[in-house]
């Protein structure tokens, strides 16, 4: 499970082995079935870092198996409800609804085209969660306490266990670990067909910047760093 959490499993990217002609959106269990058909990995587990959505899908299935509850149900019962994240849902078609939701768009020659869903949008281990800046802030603040998990677990999540290959950047359990302008930075991005998102956490300053964009040409990490670069927010020494 540690290899799944810090992307050192070497598992084949399920997006690359989806059968030609696939027309029904995949779910996490479909990812497992695709991986069961593979006879290789990219590398020996633990030897390298390679970001893996496949790993996240398997982690969601592990949660379901251990907790005897759907992954969406687990998130709601253990994270969303306790933190009062009323606008947040792991979306399941025909089961849940998203209030006041934004749709994703991509620029085209004559304007924007709605590009909101793809064949991977229903895999919940690596996505499919709709939220708001306000709710994500509630979640962010909980990560300064033991409200969700123990402080020891948080420390492990925010500690680099492997070099990602990018200069000065490592990876913990679900977080990129590095620095920006001399400040410790814990961050992650997320994207799908019509959305680009980024969260940058600067724990020594107790500062977080959350950017959610519903257009595929957005650059939320750049915007985050532009905000953080203001002298009043982070002292560069």
N, C-alpha and C positions, 0 to 999 in steps of 0.2 A: 504493500500500500504506500510505503514511502516513495517508491519509484514512481507510482502514479501521481502522487502529490507534487513531486518536484520535477516531473517530466524527464526522468532518467530511465524510463521503462524500455524505450526502443520500439514500442508498439507501432505498427503500421497505421498511418492516418486513414481513418475510415472514409473520409471524403474522397480519397484517391482510389478506393476499391469498391465504390458503389457501382452496381451493375449498370451498364448502358441501358437507357430506356426507363430507368427508375422514375416513377411518376407520383408515388405516394410518399409523403414526408416520412423520414426515418424516426424511430424512437430509440431510446437507450438500448432496449433489448435487441433491436435490429443491428445496432453497432456490435454487440456481443456476437451475434450470429455471423456477421461479416468477418470479425477477427478470428472466429473459430475456423474459418476456411483458409487462413493464412498459414504459411509454413516457414515464415522467416520473421525476423525483426530487423530494424535498422542497424542495431548494434547490441552488444551484450548489455543486459540491464546493469545500470550503475556506472557504465563507462563513459557516457556522454550526456549532454543536455540536448533535447529536441522537444520543443513545445508540442503537446499532444492532447488534442480534443478527445481522442479515443480513451485516454486515461481518465478523463473527467467523466465520461459516460460510464465506464466501469465502476468508478467510485460511487456514482449515483446508484448503481445496481447493488453495490455492497451495502449501502445505507438501507436499501429496501429489504435486502435479505436479512440483515442483522436486526433491523427495527420492525420487521413485519408490517410495514406501512409504505405507502407510495412516497417517492422522493418529494413530490410536491406537498404531500401531507406532512412529511417530516419537517420541511422548511417552514411551513405555516405554523406548526405546533411548537417548534423549538427556536425559531428565529423571528419570523414576521410578527406573530401575535404577542410574544413576550416583550418585544421592543415597540409595539404600537405602530408597526409599519402597515397601516391600513390600506395604502395605495399600492402595495406590492403583492405580486402573485406569480407563481411559477405556472405559466399558462398551459392548460390542457384543453384542446378543442372539444367542445361539447360538454365540458365540465365546469370550467371557470370562465369568468368574464374580466375584462380590463376596463375600468372606468376612465373616461377622459384620456384615452390613449393617443399618442402621437404615431403617425405612420411614417415609414421610412421612404426616402426619395433619393434618386440619383440624377445628376445633371445630364441633360441631353442637348442637342444642338438648338432646339427651339423651346427650352425651358426645363422643367423637371418631370421625371416619370416616377410613379410610385413603384418602388422596389422593396416590398415590405416583408415578404416571406420567401424562404427557399426550401429545398428538400431536406435541409439540416435544422430548420428552425424549431422542430418539435423534440429535438434531443435536449433534455433538461440538464444533464450533467455538465454540459459546456455552454448552456445559454437558456433562452426561453423565459427568462425572468423579466417581468415588466415592473418598473419602480419609478420613483420620483427623486429629485434632488433632496427633498426634505426627508424622505424615508431613508435614503442612503446615508444622510447625515446622522440619523438616529443609530443606524448600524455602525457607522464610523466611530461615533462616540462610545458605543458599547465595547469597542476594541481597545479602549484604555482601561477597562475593568475586567473583572472575572464574571460578568453578567451572563455571557454566553459559554465561554470555556475558561479553563484555568489560566492563570497568568503564565504558568510554565509552558502550556501549550501555545499561547500567544507568542512567547519568546521564541519558541522553536519555529513557528510560522514565519516570523519576521527576521530570522537568522539565515544567512546564505549557507546553503549546503553544497552548492556546485556553481562553477563559473559558467555563465551562459555563452561566453565567446565574445560578448560585447565588452568594450573596455570599461573596467571598473564596475561591472554589473554581475551580481550573482542572483540566485533564486532560492527562496525558502519554500514553504508549503503554500503555494497559491499566490505568492507575491514576488515581484522583482525587487531586489535589494541593491541599492546603490547610493549615489549622492547627486545633488544638484547645487551648484554654486557653494560648495563646501558644506551643505546641510545634508544630513541623512535623509534619504528618500525611500519610502516604501510605496510601490506603485503597481498599477496594472491597467492595461487597456482592454477593450473589448470591441468587436465589430461583427456585423453581419451585413446582409445585402444593402440595406439602406440606413444603417446606423453606425456611428462611431462614438465611443465613450472612453473616458479616462478618469482615474482617480489617483491623485498624488497625495501621499500622507508624509508630513514632516514632523515626526513625533517629538523631537526635541523642542520644537517651537509650538507644539500642539496645534498645528495648522494642517488643514486638509482642503484640497480643491477638487471638486467633482464637476465634470463637464459631460453632459449628455447631449448628443447631436443627432437629429433625424435626417441627415443627409450624408451620402457616401463620400463626399469630397471634403468633409470637415477634418480638421487637424487638432483634435482635442488635447493631445499631449503638448503641442506647441503653445496652445492657448493657456494651458495650465502653467507652463514654465514662464510665459510672458507675465502672468498674474503674480507668480511667486517671485519673479525677478525684481519686483518693486522693493527698494531698500527698506521700506518700513515693515516689510513682512519677514524677510530673512536677512540677517546680517552676514556679510561675507567675510568679516574679520579684517 
